[in-house]
Amino acid sequence: MKSLLKNIETNTYNMTFSFSKEEFLKPRSRDIKPILKPIKNRFKTKKFEEPKERFFEWYSEESKSSIMNEELKFTNYLPDTSLNGEEELRLDELKNDLHCLRMKPYNHVTNVKNNERLRTLISSYVESGIDQNYLDFIYKINFTDLLGRTTAFRVFYLYEVDGLENKYKHSILFIDPYHLVISSSHKGKDKLTQLNENFEKNKHNKKDIKIYLENNRMFD
């Protein structure tokens, strides 16, 4: 018996004990416990709630209508026959459901600030003017085609927050189907040339866009 114990002690003494600091410190999934609950579950006050509703609506009935301003070289009257295919498709989508404006990748949203031309045009639709606090919350939606190419079709809207109702409203101010509000250079033509050409091309259009939006028929 003494011999057996002596052998065990000798073997134990001769054993090599290895220690890996990295292995020791490596976390085990079963040992990891969440320290905090997800943020949205920790705050229960109305202030931190996600918006109950996000929706598009017309700013006013007048926002659906067409105007023609010779001095500003702007019109959004429609031709009697048809628009270009892509613009007509987007207008038809708007007629059926304003929430199509949320769709991607068919549109690109940009904030528009300090644009006097835009504000002047808006005043043609909004009789009392827009609250000064919201002038920096005007956005334009540039529509793109299925290949991601930008079309001429634009929609301008006002972003408003109703804290009492917890609603985030997107109020459509007007539609710009010919890219006449904020013109840009294109195919070697500068902004002013593009504006003049697009206006001259469409200034004789007579069909009110409101008639189209409220009519079940497409173009005659």
C-alpha positions as CSV (number, residue, x, y, z in Angstrom):
1,M,0.0,0.0,0.0
2,K,2.8,2.4,0.9
3,S,4.5,1.5,-2.4
4,L,1.3,2.4,-4.3
5,L,0.9,5.8,-2.6
6,K,4.6,6.5,-3.2
7,N,4.1,5.8,-7.0
8,I,1.0,8.1,-7.1
9,E,2.9,11.0,-5.4
10,T,5.9,10.5,-7.8
11,N,3.6,10.5,-10.9
12,T,1.8,13.6,-9.6
13,Y,5.0,15.4,-9.0
14,N,6.2,14.6,-12.5
15,M,3.0,15.8,-14.2
16,T,3.3,19.0,-16.3
17,F,0.6,21.6,-15.4
18,S,-0.3,23.8,-18.3
19,F,-2.2,27.2,-17.9
20,S,-3.5,29.3,-20.8
21,K,-4.4,32.8,-19.9
22,E,-6.3,33.3,-23.2
23,E,-8.3,30.2,-22.7
24,F,-9.1,31.0,-19.1
25,L,-10.3,34.5,-20.0
26,K,-12.3,33.4,-23.1
27,P,-16.0,34.1,-22.4
28,R,-18.4,31.2,-22.5
29,S,-21.8,31.9,-24.1
30,R,-23.6,30.5,-21.0
31,D,-21.7,32.9,-18.8
32,I,-22.8,36.1,-20.7
33,K,-25.9,37.7,-19.3
34,P,-27.5,40.9,-20.6
35,I,-26.7,43.9,-18.4
36,L,-29.5,46.1,-19.7
37,K,-32.8,45.5,-21.4
38,P,-33.3,46.8,-24.9
39,I,-33.7,50.5,-24.9
40,K,-37.2,50.6,-26.3
41,N,-38.4,48.3,-23.5
42,R,-36.9,50.5,-20.8
43,F,-38.7,53.7,-21.6
44,K,-42.4,53.6,-21.3
45,T,-43.2,57.3,-21.5
46,K,-44.9,58.8,-24.5
47,K,-41.9,60.8,-25.4
48,F,-39.9,57.7,-26.4
49,E,-42.6,55.8,-28.2
50,E,-42.3,55.1,-31.9
51,P,-44.7,57.1,-34.0
52,K,-48.1,55.4,-34.2
53,E,-48.7,56.6,-37.7
54,R,-46.6,57.8,-40.6
55,F,-48.7,58.8,-43.5
56,F,-48.9,61.1,-46.6
57,E,-51.8,63.5,-47.2
58,W,-52.4,66.5,-49.3
59,Y,-51.6,69.8,-47.6
60,S,-54.8,71.3,-49.1
61,E,-57.2,70.7,-51.9
62,E,-55.4,73.4,-53.8
63,S,-52.2,71.3,-53.6
64,K,-53.7,68.9,-56.1
65,S,-54.3,71.6,-58.7
66,S,-52.1,72.9,-61.5
67,I,-50.8,76.4,-61.8
68,M,-48.9,78.2,-64.6
69,N,-46.6,81.1,-63.8
70,E,-45.0,82.7,-66.8
71,E,-42.7,84.9,-64.8
72,L,-41.2,82.0,-62.8
73,K,-41.3,79.7,-65.8
74,F,-43.3,77.1,-64.0
75,T,-46.3,74.9,-65.0
76,N,-47.6,71.6,-63.9
77,Y,-50.5,71.4,-66.2
78,L,-50.7,68.1,-68.1
79,P,-50.9,67.6,-71.8
80,D,-54.2,66.4,-73.3
81,T,-52.7,63.1,-74.5
82,S,-50.2,61.7,-72.1
83,L,-47.0,62.2,-70.2
84,N,-43.8,60.3,-70.8
85,G,-44.3,56.7,-69.8
86,E,-42.4,56.8,-66.5
87,E,-44.0,60.1,-65.3
88,E,-47.4,58.8,-66.2
89,L,-46.8,55.7,-64.2
90,R,-45.8,57.6,-61.1
91,L,-48.8,60.0,-61.4
92,D,-51.1,57.0,-61.7
93,E,-49.6,55.5,-58.5
94,L,-50.1,58.7,-56.7
95,K,-53.7,58.8,-57.8
96,N,-54.3,55.3,-56.4
97,D,-52.4,55.5,-53.1
98,L,-50.3,58.3,-51.7
99,H,-48.3,55.8,-49.7
100,C,-46.5,54.8,-52.8
101,L,-44.2,57.7,-51.9
102,R,-42.6,55.5,-49.3
103,M,-41.4,53.1,-51.9
104,K,-37.7,52.5,-52.6
105,P,-35.7,52.3,-54.8
106,Y,-38.2,54.2,-56.9
107,N,-37.6,57.5,-55.2
108,H,-34.9,59.6,-53.6
109,V,-35.7,62.1,-50.8
110,T,-33.8,65.4,-50.4
111,N,-34.3,68.2,-47.8
112,V,-34.7,71.6,-49.5
113,K,-33.6,74.7,-47.5
114,N,-33.4,78.4,-48.3
115,N,-34.8,78.2,-51.8
116,E,-36.7,81.4,-52.6
117,R,-38.0,80.1,-55.9
118,L,-39.6,77.1,-54.1
119,R,-41.1,79.3,-51.4
120,T,-42.6,81.6,-54.0
121,L,-44.2,78.7,-55.7
122,I,-45.5,77.3,-52.5
123,S,-47.2,80.6,-51.7
124,S,-49.3,80.0,-54.9
125,Y,-50.7,76.9,-53.2
126,V,-50.6,77.8,-49.5
127,E,-52.7,81.0,-49.1
128,S,-51.7,81.8,-45.5
129,G,-48.1,80.7,-46.0
130,I,-46.2,78.1,-44.0
131,D,-45.2,78.5,-40.4
132,Q,-41.7,79.9,-40.3
133,N,-40.7,77.1,-37.9
134,Y,-41.3,74.6,-40.7
135,L,-39.6,76.3,-43.6
136,D,-36.5,74.0,-43.2
137,F,-38.7,70.9,-43.3
138,I,-39.6,71.0,-47.0
139,Y,-38.6,67.9,-48.9
140,K,-38.6,66.8,-52.5
141,I,-38.9,63.3,-53.8
142,N,-37.1,62.6,-57.0
143,F,-38.6,59.6,-58.8
144,T,-36.4,57.1,-60.4
145,D,-37.2,54.4,-62.9
146,L,-36.8,50.6,-62.4
147,L,-33.2,50.9,-63.5
148,G,-32.4,53.6,-60.9
149,R,-32.2,56.5,-63.4
150,T,-33.7,59.8,-62.3
151,T,-36.8,60.9,-64.0
152,A,-38.2,64.5,-64.3
153,F,-41.0,63.7,-61.9
154,R,-40.9,65.5,-58.5
155,V,-43.2,65.8,-55.4
156,F,-42.7,68.4,-52.8
157,Y,-44.0,67.9,-49.3
158,L,-43.9,69.4,-45.8
159,Y,-42.8,67.3,-42.8
160,E,-44.8,68.1,-39.7
161,V,-44.9,66.5,-36.3
162,D,-48.1,66.5,-34.2
163,G,-46.8,65.8,-30.7
164,L,-50.3,65.6,-29.2
165,E,-51.5,62.9,-31.6
166,N,-48.1,61.4,-31.9
167,K,-48.4,61.6,-35.7
168,Y,-45.6,62.4,-38.2
169,K,-47.3,64.0,-41.2
170,H,-46.0,64.3,-44.7
171,S,-48.2,67.0,-46.3
172,I,-47.9,67.1,-50.1
173,L,-47.6,70.7,-51.3
174,F,-47.6,70.1,-55.0
175,I,-46.4,68.0,-57.9
176,D,-43.7,69.0,-60.3
177,P,-43.8,66.6,-63.3
178,Y,-41.3,68.4,-65.5
179,H,-38.5,69.2,-63.1
180,L,-39.1,73.0,-63.3
181,V,-38.8,74.0,-59.6
182,I,-35.1,73.3,-59.0
183,S,-33.6,72.8,-62.4
184,S,-30.2,71.1,-63.0
185,S,-27.7,70.8,-65.8
186,H,-28.2,67.8,-68.0
187,K,-26.3,66.4,-71.0
188,G,-24.1,69.5,-71.4
189,K,-27.0,72.0,-70.9
190,D,-26.8,74.4,-68.0
191,K,-29.6,74.8,-65.4
192,L,-31.1,77.9,-67.1
193,T,-31.2,76.3,-70.5
194,Q,-32.8,73.2,-69.1
195,L,-35.4,75.3,-67.3
196,N,-36.3,77.4,-70.4
197,E,-36.5,74.4,-72.7
198,N,-38.7,72.4,-70.3
199,F,-41.0,75.3,-69.7
200,E,-41.4,76.1,-73.4
201,K,-42.1,72.5,-74.1
202,N,-45.0,72.3,-71.5
203,K,-46.3,75.9,-71.1
204,H,-49.2,75.3,-73.5
205,N,-50.5,72.3,-71.5
206,K,-54.1,72.8,-70.4
207,K,-55.2,69.8,-68.4
208,D,-55.5,70.4,-64.7
209,I,-53.6,67.7,-62.7
210,K,-56.4,67.7,-60.1
211,I,-58.9,66.4,-62.8
212,Y,-56.5,63.5,-63.5
213,L,-56.0,62.7,-59.8
214,E,-59.7,62.6,-59.1
215,N,-60.7,60.8,-62.3
216,N,-60.7,57.0,-62.7
217,R,-59.7,57.3,-66.4
218,M,-56.2,57.8,-67.7
219,F,-55.5,60.3,-70.4
220,D,-58.2,60.6,-73.1
